[in-house]
Amino acid sequence: MIITIAGTAGSGKSTIARNLIKILNAKRIYVGGIRRELAREKGMTIEELNEYAKTHPETDVDVDKAAAKHALDLEKQGQTVVVEGRIQFHFLPNSVKLYITVDPMIAAKRIFEETKNQVAKESRNENQYNSVEELAAHIKIRTAQDTKRYVKYYGVDDTNLSHYNFVLDTENITADQATDKVLEFLNANNG
């Protein structure tokens, strides 16, 4: 089985993915992490890479295709695979497609708190923000820019919820409760 996880920034996608790989003994492919590493290699923040991607589609397309191929290869080897990436549902149409969402202000608060930790801040490789409100405004802009690139490169709007088998809002639940809800869905719909 391949599970793709898309959704909004700060919604808990990564936490759910990490929980699922432990519970399901699955392999994880984290497209955001691959792109963050690519940004580091180019001496850029993720925001700068996203800006660069507007004229260099390979920074999206090559990474997305490679991630999907890797997932399919792992599945052929009998592995359950969790692929975290906003557009991977498009490349892996037979996957179980999850969309995790949360209000942008709550997302900004979560990310702002997380980046107070130096290790988390370095792993995110993002610009510095002075307030939750500034970060929330950035998330809104980045989400729109990402969606615009996906429409341009793939003809797909990742925010159209009809693409997904299961949509979960994490506003009023913990990460463990969110994981439990995903597992309930998986068990009810995929044996």
Secondary structure, DSSP 8 states (H G I E B T S, - for coil): -EEEEEE-TTSSHHHHHHHHHHHHT-EEEEHHHHHHHHHHHTT--HHHHHHHHTT-THHHHHHHHHHHHHHHHHHHTT--EEEE-TTHHHH-TTSEEEEEE--HHHHHHHHHHHTTSHHHHHHHT----SSHHHHHHHHHHHHHHHHHHHHHHHS--TT-GGG-SEEEE-TTS-HHHHHHHHHHHHHHHH-
